[in-house]
């Protein structure tokens, strides 16, 4: 009998990390809150029964004024109880991301909205590269040190698998600069985003590994005003619970006019 697959996330370690967060210093969450508010402002609808799914529910409840539930593997959501579910800055830690989305889908009424925002695959890519290079040089191998976050296309496909309609996946990224890796680690600790991977190395890491990684980082990814440059990416997913009132795509071949006529251009054969 084969062993059951190990989870991505060490949940107790993640909860310990989140307890160390300083809500006044969670700048990435603040960026995500602004993005969510902008997106909701563009939806011509008043939501009466919203809920937030997050590992930092107190922060998000204070920011948006909605009730929240924890991002446990099994979400404390009643089927069909909500017209808006916001999955806030937690999907990247999920052992089963599509399972989380399916549970959110079940919690929505027909024509209810899911809005999920979380860090994407470009986040900390510089740190991931320099730590890997440093550890390979010093130890001849790698250990998981930075969460392997998915890319935009991967998460867009998950919305389809979770049976959402009218799906959209997009992202925004921005740069930050740090004096050294210690100050970057402090920022991650203040947001509750330190290493909580199940497969992480449990022994203390030799200081020379981080010293080597910082040297490599300074050379490969220098900032304009500080020593190190770091990328943060936020992915936003939107999808609607299916409903008969929603617009449906036209059947292939049902168009009444050629595209060239609509654009007012001449149609040219590719064989010419």
Secondary structure as UniProt FT lines:
FT   HELIX           11..19
FT   HELIX           23..25
FT   HELIX           27..41
FT   STRAND          50..54
FT   TURN            55..56
FT   HELIX           57..64
FT   STRAND          68..69
FT   TURN            79..80
FT   STRAND          82..88
FT   HELIX           91..93
FT   HELIX           97..107
FT   STRAND          108..119
FT   TURN            121..124
FT   HELIX           125..139
FT   HELIX           152..161
FT   TURN            162..163
FT   STRAND          164..178
FT   HELIX           181..190
FT   TURN            191..192
FT   TURN            198..199
FT   HELIX           207..220
FT   STRAND          228..241
FT   TURN            244..245
FT   TURN            252..253
FT   HELIX           259..263
FT   TURN            270..271
//
